[in-house]
Amino acid sequence: RWEDFLSTRPTGEVNVNTAPAEVLACLSEKLDPGTLQALLGRRSLKPFHRVSELKSVSGLTQETYNDIFDRLTVSSSRFQIESHAVVRGSIGAVAAEVERSDSETVLLT
């Protein structure tokens, strides 16, 4: 499903800590598969706290960083929540999308 690879952020930024490899690979033709794997490995050990921490990823050149940094974020304000339950043999599922701000959390769908 192509919907799985779209950012829901209104500004179009992609969360480098949660985006699938396919999304990150589309950010720049300069992001080669080896560097992408290094990025995924780094984030699995320790999430990025600042986009500038990408500079420490093995193989990521300054040119590639300059090409992608303004399209990345390390946090999200929109989340998808899915819940599944089995009650007396019946299976149910609920899905919702919420947006969080400093003062409230709003149910979008």
N, C-alpha and C positions, 0 to 999 in steps of 0.2 A: 504494500500500500504506500503510495507516494506521500500521503498525509503524515506518515511517521517521520518524514525527513524535513518537515517545514518548521520553522521557528514560529512560536506564537507571540514572541515579543513584538510589541508595536514598533519598536525602533529597528527591528530586524537583526539585532545582535544574537549571536549564538553563544550558549554557555559552554565554554571549553571543558568544563568538568563533567558535563552530562551528555553532550551531543554525540550521536553515533559517529563512527569512523567515516561513514559515507558522507555525512554532512560536513565534517571537518575537511575531508578531501576536496570538496567542491569550493572551498574558500579561495584557493589559489592553485594555479597550474604549477607554481613553484614549490608547492608542498609535496615532496616526493614520498613514496610509500615507506621508505626506511625512516625518514623523519617523522612521519605520521605514527608509525609503530612506536618510536621513541617517546612521542608525546603521550600516546595512550598508556604506555608503560609507566611514565612519570606520574600521570594523574591517578593511576590505580594504586600507586604507593602513597601518594600524598596529593590531595586536591590543590589546585592553584588558588592562591589567595589574592593575587594581583595578576593582571594580564602580562605585565612586564616580566614575570617569572618564566614566561615561555622562552626567554632568551637563554635560559640554562638548559634547554632541551638539546640533546646531542644532534647535530646536523642541521639545526634551524639557523639559517643565515640571517643577517641583519636585513637583507633585501626581502626575504620571505616574511620576516616579522613585520617589516614596514607595510607589506602588502595585505596583511590580515589583522593586525592589532586593533584597528578601529571597528572591526566587525565582530569582536569577541567581548564577552563578559565572563565573570567568574561567579556570578550569582543570578538568581532568577526571581521574578516576582509572580510568574504564572506557573501553576502546577496542575498536573492531571492526577486525579485520585481514582483508583479502581478498587472495588471491594467485591469479593465473592463469598457466598455463604451457602451451606447446605443445611436445611431445616426439615426434619422428618422426611428425608428423601427428595425434597424439592431443591433445585439449584436456583439461586438468584444472583444477580450481578447488578452493581450500581457503578456508574462512571460520572465523574464531575470534573469541571475545570474551575479553579479558583484563582483569584488574583489578590496578592497580599500587598498592603501598603503599611506605612508606619502606624496608622491609626485603625485599620480594619482589614478584614478579609472578606472579599465579595465572591459569591457564587455566580459564575458566568454561565454555566450550562449544567 
